[in-house]
Amino acid sequence: MIPLLLVLLLILVLFGAGFAVKILWWIAIAVLVLWLIGFVARPKSSGGRWYRW
């Protein structure tokens, strides 16, 4: 019974980690798209930088 519970727990942990990694990939893609849009649509009058740092 204990090995079965350990296997089920391992499956649950791996599924949770896979879901979290998938969410992080989507967040990274969204940030990349926003960065590219900001890079392309930057104002010409502010010295070429659209960010403040």
C-alpha positions, 0 to 999 in steps of 0.5 A: 500500500505504501509504494502505491501511495508513493507512486501516486504522490510522485505522479501528482508532484510531476503533474503539478511541476509540469503544469507550473512549467507550462504556465511559466513558458506562457508568461515568458512568451507573453513578456517576450511579445510585449518587449518586442512590441515595445522595441518596435513601437518605441518613440523616436524622441526619447533617445531611442529607449522606451524603458526607463532603466 
